[in-house]
Amino acid sequence: MEDVSQHLKVNKETIRRWIKTQDFPAHRAGNLLRFKLSEVDAWVRQSSTDNETD
């Protein structure tokens, strides 16, 4: 999560909130959360496109 928060320049709590409320691309491996940066980047692009059309 540290790497993703640094990559997006947001707080880790923001990532946790997005996972719970906005279908953020995270995969559970036991108690751990795993992320693919390509999926995260695609989610960011899609989210920004969705916000422009609202």
CHARMM internal coordinates of N, CA and C (Angstrom, degrees):
IC EDIT
DIST 1 N 1 CA 1.4388
DIST 1 CA 1 C 1.5307
ANGL 1 N 1 CA 1 C 110.30
DIST 1 C 2 N 1.3235
ANGL 1 CA 1 C 2 N 115.90
DIHE 1 N 1 CA 1 C 2 N -33.34
DIST 2 N 2 CA 1.4679
ANGL 1 C 2 N 2 CA 120.02
DIHE 1 CA 1 C 2 N 2 CA 179.18
DIST 2 CA 2 C 1.5321
ANGL 2 N 2 CA 2 C 110.87
DIHE 1 C 2 N 2 CA 2 C -58.64
DIST 2 C 3 N 1.3220
ANGL 2 CA 2 C 3 N 116.86
DIHE 2 N 2 CA 2 C 3 N -46.07
DIST 3 N 3 CA 1.4631
ANGL 2 C 3 N 3 CA 120.94
DIHE 2 CA 2 C 3 N 3 CA -179.71
DIST 3 CA 3 C 1.5264
ANGL 3 N 3 CA 3 C 111.71
DIHE 2 C 3 N 3 CA 3 C -62.19
DIST 3 C 4 N 1.3272
ANGL 3 CA 3 C 4 N 116.87
DIHE 3 N 3 CA 3 C 4 N -42.31
DIST 4 N 4 CA 1.4663
ANGL 3 C 4 N 4 CA 120.93
DIHE 3 CA 3 C 4 N 4 CA -179.29
DIST 4 CA 4 C 1.5226
ANGL 4 N 4 CA 4 C 110.08
DIHE 3 C 4 N 4 CA 4 C -66.96
DIST 4 C 5 N 1.3235
ANGL 4 CA 4 C 5 N 117.79
DIHE 4 N 4 CA 4 C 5 N -42.72
DIST 5 N 5 CA 1.4629
ANGL 4 C 5 N 5 CA 119.90
DIHE 4 CA 4 C 5 N 5 CA 179.87
DIST 5 CA 5 C 1.5341
ANGL 5 N 5 CA 5 C 110.81
DIHE 4 C 5 N 5 CA 5 C -64.13
DIST 5 C 6 N 1.3221
ANGL 5 CA 5 C 6 N 117.22
DIHE 5 N 5 CA 5 C 6 N -37.71
DIST 6 N 6 CA 1.4661
ANGL 5 C 6 N 6 CA 119.95
DIHE 5 CA 5 C 6 N 6 CA 176.53
DIST 6 CA 6 C 1.5231
ANGL 6 N 6 CA 6 C 110.69
DIHE 5 C 6 N 6 CA 6 C -69.39
DIST 6 C 7 N 1.3168
ANGL 6 CA 6 C 7 N 117.03
DIHE 6 N 6 CA 6 C 7 N -40.04
DIST 7 N 7 CA 1.4634
ANGL 6 C 7 N 7 CA 122.14
DIHE 6 CA 6 C 7 N 7 CA 179.72
DIST 7 CA 7 C 1.5243
ANGL 7 N 7 CA 7 C 110.73
DIHE 6 C 7 N 7 CA 7 C -60.13
DIST 7 C 8 N 1.3361
ANGL 7 CA 7 C 8 N 116.41
DIHE 7 N 7 CA 7 C 8 N -42.27
DIST 8 N 8 CA 1.4676
ANGL 7 C 8 N 8 CA 121.15
DIHE 7 CA 7 C 8 N 8 CA -178.08
DIST 8 CA 8 C 1.5287
ANGL 8 N 8 CA 8 C 112.95
DIHE 7 C 8 N 8 CA 8 C -92.10
DIST 8 C 9 N 1.3407
ANGL 8 CA 8 C 9 N 115.68
DIHE 8 N 8 CA 8 C 9 N -7.77
DIST 9 N 9 CA 1.4689
ANGL 8 C 9 N 9 CA 121.57
DIHE 8 CA 8 C 9 N 9 CA -178.83
DIST 9 CA 9 C 1.5287
ANGL 9 N 9 CA 9 C 111.27
DIHE 8 C 9 N 9 CA 9 C 58.92
DIST 9 C 10 N 1.3325
ANGL 9 CA 9 C 10 N 114.89
DIHE 9 N 9 CA 9 C 10 N 47.01
DIST 10 N 10 CA 1.4609
ANGL 9 C 10 N 10 CA 121.95
DIHE 9 CA 9 C 10 N 10 CA 175.59
DIST 10 CA 10 C 1.5260
ANGL 10 N 10 CA 10 C 108.59
DIHE 9 C 10 N 10 CA 10 C -132.51
DIST 10 C 11 N 1.3143
ANGL 10 CA 10 C 11 N 115.64
DIHE 10 N 10 CA 10 C 11 N 164.83
DIST 11 N 11 CA 1.4538
ANGL 10 C 11 N 11 CA 122.84
DIHE 10 CA 10 C 11 N 11 CA 179.23
DIST 11 CA 11 C 1.5278
ANGL 11 N 11 CA 11 C 110.13
DIHE 10 C 11 N 11 CA 11 C -73.04
DIST 11 C 12 N 1.3214
ANGL 11 CA 11 C 12 N 117.22
DIHE 11 N 11 CA 11 C 12 N 151.26
DIST 12 N 12 CA 1.4671
ANGL 11 C 12 N 12 CA 121.23
DIHE 11 CA 11 C 12 N 12 CA 177.61
DIST 12 CA 12 C 1.5196
ANGL 12 N 12 CA 12 C 111.73
DIHE 11 C 12 N 12 CA 12 C -60.77
DIST 12 C 13 N 1.3173
ANGL 12 CA 12 C 13 N 117.58
DIHE 12 N 12 CA 12 C 13 N -33.18
DIST 13 N 13 CA 1.4708
ANGL 12 C 13 N 13 CA 120.76
DIHE 12 CA 12 C 13 N 13 CA 177.23
DIST 13 CA 13 C 1.5260
ANGL 13 N 13 CA 13 C 111.13
DIHE 12 C 13 N 13 CA 13 C -63.58
DIST 13 C 14 N 1.3181
ANGL 13 CA 13 C 14 N 117.40
DIHE 13 N 13 CA 13 C 14 N -33.58
DIST 14 N 14 CA 1.4584
ANGL 13 C 14 N 14 CA 121.30
DIHE 13 CA 13 C 14 N 14 CA 176.10
DIST 14 CA 14 C 1.5257
ANGL 14 N 14 CA 14 C 110.07
DIHE 13 C 14 N 14 CA 14 C -64.04
DIST 14 C 15 N 1.3134
ANGL 14 CA 14 C 15 N 116.57
DIHE 14 N 14 CA 14 C 15 N -42.89
DIST 15 N 15 CA 1.4737
ANGL 14 C 15 N 15 CA 120.87
DIHE 14 CA 14 C 15 N 15 CA 177.17
DIST 15 CA 15 C 1.5259
ANGL 15 N 15 CA 15 C 109.46
DIHE 14 C 15 N 15 CA 15 C -60.21
DIST 15 C 16 N 1.3280
ANGL 15 CA 15 C 16 N 117.38
DIHE 15 N 15 CA 15 C 16 N -46.90
DIST 16 N 16 CA 1.4731
ANGL 15 C 16 N 16 CA 120.51
DIHE 15 CA 15 C 16 N 16 CA 179.49
DIST 16 CA 16 C 1.5209
ANGL 16 N 16 CA 16 C 111.23
DIHE 15 C 16 N 16 CA 16 C -59.11
DIST 16 C 17 N 1.3391
ANGL 16 CA 16 C 17 N 117.56
DIHE 16 N 16 CA 16 C 17 N -41.72
DIST 17 N 17 CA 1.4651
ANGL 16 C 17 N 17 CA 121.48
DIHE 16 CA 16 C 17 N 17 CA 179.63
DIST 17 CA 17 C 1.5247
ANGL 17 N 17 CA 17 C 110.68
DIHE 16 C 17 N 17 CA 17 C -65.23
DIST 17 C 18 N 1.3362
ANGL 17 CA 17 C 18 N 117.05
DIHE 17 N 17 CA 17 C 18 N -42.26
DIST 18 N 18 CA 1.4578
ANGL 17 C 18 N 18 CA 120.23
DIHE 17 CA 17 C 18 N 18 CA 178.67
DIST 18 CA 18 C 1.5208
ANGL 18 N 18 CA 18 C 111.26
DIHE 17 C 18 N 18 CA 18 C -63.22
DIST 18 C 19 N 1.3304
ANGL 18 CA 18 C 19 N 117.34
DIHE 18 N 18 CA 18 C 19 N -37.37
DIST 19 N 19 CA 1.4659
ANGL 18 C 19 N 19 CA 120.69
DIHE 18 CA 18 C 19 N 19 CA 178.26
DIST 19 CA 19 C 1.5244
ANGL 19 N 19 CA 19 C 109.90
DIHE 18 C 19 N 19 CA 19 C -61.51
DIST 19 C 20 N 1.3312
ANGL 19 CA 19 C 20 N 116.57
DIHE 19 N 19 CA 19 C 20 N -42.84
DIST 20 N 20 CA 1.4660
ANGL 19 C 20 N 20 CA 121.15
DIHE 19 CA 19 C 20 N 20 CA -177.95
DIST 20 CA 20 C 1.5187
ANGL 20 N 20 CA 20 C 113.32
DIHE 19 C 20 N 20 CA 20 C -74.10
DIST 20 C 21 N 1.3357
ANGL 20 CA 20 C 21 N 117.54
DIHE 20 N 20 CA 20 C 21 N -36.29
DIST 21 N 21 CA 1.4673
ANGL 20 C 21 N 21 CA 119.47
DIHE 20 CA 20 C 21 N 21 CA -169.02
DIST 21 CA 21 C 1.5186
ANGL 21 N 21 CA 21 C 115.68
DIHE 20 C 21 N 21 CA 21 C -113.37
DIST 21 C 22 N 1.3237
ANGL 21 CA 21 C 22 N 119.01
DIHE 21 N 21 CA 21 C 22 N -19.08
DIST 22 N 22 CA 1.4591
ANGL 21 C 22 N 22 CA 119.37
DIHE 21 CA 21 C 22 N 22 CA -171.13
DIST 22 CA 22 C 1.5276
ANGL 22 N 22 CA 22 C 113.80
DIHE 21 C 22 N 22 CA 22 C -129.14
DIST 22 C 23 N 1.3118
ANGL 22 CA 22 C 23 N 117.19
DIHE 22 N 22 CA 22 C 23 N 22.69
DIST 23 N 23 CA 1.4633
ANGL 22 C 23 N 23 CA 120.59
DIHE 22 CA 22 C 23 N 23 CA 175.69
DIST 23 CA 23 C 1.5309
ANGL 23 N 23 CA 23 C 112.93
DIHE 22 C 23 N 23 CA 23 C 55.36
DIST 23 C 24 N 1.3275
ANGL 23 CA 23 C 24 N 115.72
DIHE 23 N 23 CA 23 C 24 N 43.51
DIST 24 N 24 CA 1.4603
ANGL 23 C 24 N 24 CA 121.75
DIHE 23 CA 23 C 24 N 24 CA 177.49
DIST 24 CA 24 C 1.5265
ANGL 24 N 24 CA 24 C 108.97
DIHE 23 C 24 N 24 CA 24 C -66.40
DIST 24 C 25 N 1.3404
ANGL 24 CA 24 C 25 N 118.77
DIHE 24 N 24 CA 24 C 25 N 137.54
DIST 25 N 25 CA 1.4612
ANGL 24 C 25 N 25 CA 121.68
DIHE 24 CA 24 C 25 N 25 CA -175.49
DIST 25 CA 25 C 1.5304
ANGL 25 N 25 CA 25 C 113.95
DIHE 24 C 25 N 25 CA 25 C -72.67
DIST 25 C 26 N 1.3222
ANGL 25 CA 25 C 26 N 115.16
DIHE 25 N 25 CA 25 C 26 N 94.37
DIST 26 N 26 CA 1.4666
ANGL 25 C 26 N 26 CA 121.19
DIHE 25 CA 25 C 26 N 26 CA 177.24
DIST 26 CA 26 C 1.5210
ANGL 26 N 26 CA 26 C 107.58
DIHE 25 C 26 N 26 CA 26 C -132.44
DIST 26 C 27 N 1.3095
ANGL 26 CA 26 C 27 N 116.30
DIHE 26 N 26 CA 26 C 27 N 145.66
DIST 27 N 27 CA 1.4611
ANGL 26 C 27 N 27 CA 121.83
DIHE 26 CA 26 C 27 N 27 CA -179.12
DIST 27 CA 27 C 1.5204
ANGL 27 N 27 CA 27 C 108.39
DIHE 26 C 27 N 27 CA 27 C -120.56
DIST 27 C 28 N 1.3188
ANGL 27 CA 27 C 28 N 116.46
DIHE 27 N 27 CA 27 C 28 N 130.77
DIST 28 N 28 CA 1.4658
ANGL 27 C 28 N 28 CA 121.33
DIHE 27 CA 27 C 28 N 28 CA 178.37
DIST 28 CA 28 C 1.5192
ANGL 28 N 28 CA 28 C 110.43
DIHE 27 C 28 N 28 CA 28 C -84.51
DIST 28 C 29 N 1.3126
ANGL 28 CA 28 C 29 N 114.56
DIHE 28 N 28 CA 28 C 29 N 134.08
DIST 29 N 29 CA 1.4580
ANGL 28 C 29 N 29 CA 122.11
DIHE 28 CA 28 C 29 N 29 CA 172.01
DIST 29 CA 29 C 1.5277
ANGL 29 N 29 CA 29 C 105.50
DIHE 28 C 29 N 29 CA 29 C -127.94
DIST 29 C 30 N 1.3231
ANGL 29 CA 29 C 30 N 115.86
DIHE 29 N 29 CA 29 C 30 N 88.16
DIST 30 N 30 CA 1.4609
ANGL 29 C 30 N 30 CA 120.05
DIHE 29 CA 29 C 30 N 30 CA -172.33
DIST 30 CA 30 C 1.5149
ANGL 30 N 30 CA 30 C 108.83
DIHE 29 C 30 N 30 CA 30 C 69.75
DIST 30 C 31 N 1.3178
ANGL 30 CA 30 C 31 N 116.29
DIHE 30 N 30 CA 30 C 31 N -122.95
DIST 31 N 31 CA 1.4649
ANGL 30 C 31 N 31 CA 120.76
DIHE 30 CA 30 C 31 N 31 CA 177.44
DIST 31 CA 31 C 1.5238
ANGL 31 N 31 CA 31 C 112.96
DIHE 30 C 31 N 31 CA 31 C -90.95
DIST 31 C 32 N 1.3214
ANGL 31 CA 31 C 32 N 117.15
DIHE 31 N 31 CA 31 C 32 N -2.25
DIST 32 N 32 CA 1.4602
ANGL 31 C 32 N 32 CA 121.26
DIHE 31 CA 31 C 32 N 32 CA -176.61
DIST 32 CA 32 C 1.5154
ANGL 32 N 32 CA 32 C 110.88
DIHE 31 C 32 N 32 CA 32 C -95.54
DIST 32 C 33 N 1.3142
ANGL 32 CA 32 C 33 N 115.61
DIHE 32 N 32 CA 32 C 33 N 150.21
DIST 33 N 33 CA 1.4567
ANGL 32 C 33 N 33 CA 121.65
DIHE 32 CA 32 C 33 N 33 CA 171.61
DIST 33 CA 33 C 1.5156
ANGL 33 N 33 CA 33 C 108.11
DIHE 32 C 33 N 33 CA 33 C -104.13
DIST 33 C 34 N 1.3117
ANGL 33 CA 33 C 34 N 116.24
DIHE 33 N 33 CA 33 C 34 N 134.62
DIST 34 N 34 CA 1.4655
ANGL 33 C 34 N 34 CA 122.36
DIHE 33 CA 33 C 34 N 34 CA 178.48
DIST 34 CA 34 C 1.5200
ANGL 34 N 34 CA 34 C 108.17
DIHE 33 C 34 N 34 CA 34 C -117.59
DIST 34 C 35 N 1.3248
ANGL 34 CA 34 C 35 N 115.94
DIHE 34 N 34 CA 34 C 35 N 146.93
DIST 35 N 35 CA 1.4558
ANGL 34 C 35 N 35 CA 121.80
DIHE 34 CA 34 C 35 N 35 CA -178.52
DIST 35 CA 35 C 1.5177
ANGL 35 N 35 CA 35 C 109.75
DIHE 34 C 35 N 35 CA 35 C -133.50
DIST 35 C 36 N 1.3232
ANGL 35 CA 35 C 36 N 116.40
DIHE 35 N 35 CA 35 C 36 N 145.13
DIST 36 N 36 CA 1.4630
ANGL 35 C 36 N 36 CA 122.00
DIHE 35 CA 35 C 36 N 36 CA 169.37
DIST 36 CA 36 C 1.5182
ANGL 36 N 36 CA 36 C 105.59
DIHE 35 C 36 N 36 CA 36 C -108.68
DIST 36 C 37 N 1.3237
ANGL 36 CA 36 C 37 N 116.43
DIHE 36 N 36 CA 36 C 37 N 120.39
DIST 37 N 37 CA 1.4572
ANGL 36 C 37 N 37 CA 119.42
DIHE 36 CA 36 C 37 N 37 CA -176.53
DIST 37 CA 37 C 1.5256
ANGL 37 N 37 CA 37 C 111.74
DIHE 36 C 37 N 37 CA 37 C -59.98
DIST 37 C 38 N 1.3150
ANGL 37 CA 37 C 38 N 118.21
DIHE 37 N 37 CA 37 C 38 N -31.89
DIST 38 N 38 CA 1.4643
ANGL 37 C 38 N 38 CA 119.42
DIHE 37 CA 37 C 38 N 38 CA 177.59
DIST 38 CA 38 C 1.5227
ANGL 38 N 38 CA 38 C 111.06
DIHE 37 C 38 N 38 CA 38 C -64.11
DIST 38 C 39 N 1.3409
ANGL 38 CA 38 C 39 N 117.90
DIHE 38 N 38 CA 38 C 39 N -37.92
DIST 39 N 39 CA 1.4636
ANGL 38 C 39 N 39 CA 121.34
DIHE 38 CA 38 C 39 N 39 CA 176.70
DIST 39 CA 39 C 1.5218
ANGL 39 N 39 CA 39 C 111.18
DIHE 38 C 39 N 39 CA 39 C -70.02
DIST 39 C 40 N 1.3328
ANGL 39 CA 39 C 40 N 115.97
DIHE 39 N 39 CA 39 C 40 N -38.85
DIST 40 N 40 CA 1.4664
ANGL 39 C 40 N 40 CA 120.40
DIHE 39 CA 39 C 40 N 40 CA 178.41
DIST 40 CA 40 C 1.5289
ANGL 40 N 40 CA 40 C 109.65
DIHE 39 C 40 N 40 CA 40 C -63.33
DIST 40 C 41 N 1.3228
ANGL 40 CA 40 C 41 N 117.27
DIHE 40 N 40 CA 40 C 41 N -45.89
DIST 41 N 41 CA 1.4660
ANGL 40 C 41 N 41 CA 120.96
DIHE 40 CA 40 C 41 N 41 CA 179.17
DIST 41 CA 41 C 1.5299
ANGL 41 N 41 CA 41 C 111.41
DIHE 40 C 41 N 41 CA 41 C -62.37
DIST 41 C 42 N 1.3236
ANGL 41 CA 41 C 42 N 116.95
DIHE 41 N 41 CA 41 C 42 N -40.62
DIST 42 N 42 CA 1.4676
ANGL 41 C 42 N 42 CA 120.56
DIHE 41 CA 41 C 42 N 42 CA 177.54
DIST 42 CA 42 C 1.5239
ANGL 42 N 42 CA 42 C 110.60
DIHE 41 C 42 N 42 CA 42 C -64.03
DIST 42 C 43 N 1.3433
ANGL 42 CA 42 C 43 N 117.49
DIHE 42 N 42 CA 42 C 43 N -39.95
DIST 43 N 43 CA 1.4662
ANGL 42 C 43 N 43 CA 121.81
DIHE 42 CA 42 C 43 N 43 CA 178.18
DIST 43 CA 43 C 1.5270
ANGL 43 N 43 CA 43 C 110.45
DIHE 42 C 43 N 43 CA 43 C -62.93
DIST 43 C 44 N 1.3394
ANGL 43 CA 43 C 44 N 116.78
DIHE 43 N 43 CA 43 C 44 N -42.25
DIST 44 N 44 CA 1.4626
ANGL 43 C 44 N 44 CA 121.07
DIHE 43 CA 43 C 44 N 44 CA 178.98
DIST 44 CA 44 C 1.5241
ANGL 44 N 44 CA 44 C 110.26
DIHE 43 C 44 N 44 CA 44 C -62.90
DIST 44 C 45 N 1.3371
ANGL 44 CA 44 C 45 N 116.91
DIHE 44 N 44 CA 44 C 45 N -45.43
DIST 45 N 45 CA 1.4676
ANGL 44 C 45 N 45 CA 120.36
DIHE 44 CA 44 C 45 N 45 CA 179.00
DIST 45 CA 45 C 1.5202
ANGL 45 N 45 CA 45 C 110.65
DIHE 44 C 45 N 45 CA 45 C -61.45
DIST 45 C 46 N 1.3285
ANGL 45 CA 45 C 46 N 117.01
DIHE 45 N 45 CA 45 C 46 N -44.36
DIST 46 N 46 CA 1.4576
ANGL 45 C 46 N 46 CA 121.35
DIHE 45 CA 45 C 46 N 46 CA -179.84
DIST 46 CA 46 C 1.5214
ANGL 46 N 46 CA 46 C 110.79
DIHE 45 C 46 N 46 CA 46 C -64.99
DIST 46 C 47 N 1.3245
ANGL 46 CA 46 C 47 N 117.30
DIHE 46 N 46 CA 46 C 47 N -41.89
DIST 47 N 47 CA 1.4669
ANGL 46 C 47 N 47 CA 121.46
DIHE 46 CA 46 C 47 N 47 CA -179.70
DIST 47 CA 47 C 1.5176
ANGL 47 N 47 CA 47 C 111.02
DIHE 46 C 47 N 47 CA 47 C -64.15
DIST 47 C 48 N 1.3272
ANGL 47 CA 47 C 48 N 117.04
DIHE 47 N 47 CA 47 C 48 N -40.48
DIST 48 N 48 CA 1.4567
ANGL 47 C 48 N 48 CA 119.03
DIHE 47 CA 47 C 48 N 48 CA -179.96
DIST 48 CA 48 C 1.5241
ANGL 48 N 48 CA 48 C 110.88
DIHE 47 C 48 N 48 CA 48 C -70.01
DIST 48 C 49 N 1.3291
ANGL 48 CA 48 C 49 N 117.83
DIHE 48 N 48 CA 48 C 49 N -34.37
DIST 49 N 49 CA 1.4580
ANGL 48 C 49 N 49 CA 121.78
DIHE 48 CA 48 C 49 N 49 CA 175.98
DIST 49 CA 49 C 1.5234
ANGL 49 N 49 CA 49 C 110.63
DIHE 48 C 49 N 49 CA 49 C -66.85
DIST 49 C 50 N 1.3329
ANGL 49 CA 49 C 50 N 116.71
DIHE 49 N 49 CA 49 C 50 N -42.23
DIST 50 N 50 CA 1.4619
ANGL 49 C 50 N 50 CA 121.34
DIHE 49 CA 49 C 50 N 50 CA 178.27
DIST 50 CA 50 C 1.5228
ANGL 50 N 50 CA 50 C 110.73
DIHE 49 C 50 N 50 CA 50 C -62.00
DIST 50 C 51 N 1.3086
ANGL 50 CA 50 C 51 N 118.53
DIHE 50 N 50 CA 50 C 51 N -40.22
DIST 51 N 51 CA 1.4718
ANGL 50 C 51 N 51 CA 122.43
DIHE 50 CA 50 C 51 N 51 CA -178.60
DIST 51 CA 51 C 1.5187
ANGL 51 N 51 CA 51 C 111.29
DIHE 50 C 51 N 51 CA 51 C -70.15
DIST 51 C 52 N 1.3284
ANGL 51 CA 51 C 52 N 118.45
DIHE 51 N 51 CA 51 C 52 N -31.03
DIST 52 N 52 CA 1.4555
ANGL 51 C 52 N 52 CA 120.49
DIHE 51 CA 51 C 52 N 52 CA 178.80
DIST 52 CA 52 C 1.5165
ANGL 52 N 52 CA 52 C 112.15
DIHE 51 C 52 N 52 CA 52 C -69.55
DIST 52 C 53 N 1.3265
ANGL 52 CA 52 C 53 N 117.80
DIHE 52 N 52 CA 52 C 53 N -28.79
DIST 53 N 53 CA 1.4584
ANGL 52 C 53 N 53 CA 120.74
DIHE 52 CA 52 C 53 N 53 CA -178.02
DIST 53 CA 53 C 1.5201
ANGL 53 N 53 CA 53 C 112.40
DIHE 52 C 53 N 53 CA 53 C -87.96
DIST 53 C 54 N 1.3440
ANGL 53 CA 53 C 54 N 118.46
DIHE 53 N 53 CA 53 C 54 N -9.97
DIST 54 N 54 CA 1.4700
ANGL 53 C 54 N 54 CA 121.29
DIHE 53 CA 53 C 54 N 54 CA 179.11
DIST 54 CA 54 C 1.5031
ANGL 54 N 54 CA 54 C 111.80
DIHE 53 C 54 N 54 CA 54 C -78.92
END
COOR INIT
IC SEED 1 N 1 CA 1 C
IC BUILD
